[in-house]
């Protein structure tokens, strides 16, 4: 993305809005603190779980919170089918664990 987000660039080129939480190259104290806090939270997750399912759920929650996204999930492919194993659905999109889709219908 470009710093002149939403404005016409030179020669009539439209540039896209930059919606990233921490843009690349941002080394302000706030950005660095956000990254450090996320890494500390990630490091502490391993100490708080005895089961893999709980750990995966917390990692998906951490990713969703840190990146400010509405949906994170972990899926696996078996043959020609994609199966969702774990979901963090903050945006209430309706995706649930166990959902399946033909692999040819996915990105």
Secondary structure, DSSP 8 states (H G I E B T S, - for coil): --SSTTSB-GGG-B------SS-TT---HHHHHHHHHHHHHHHHHTTS-SSHHHHHHHHHHHHHHHHT-SEEEEEEEETTEEEEEEEEETT-----TT-EEEGGG--
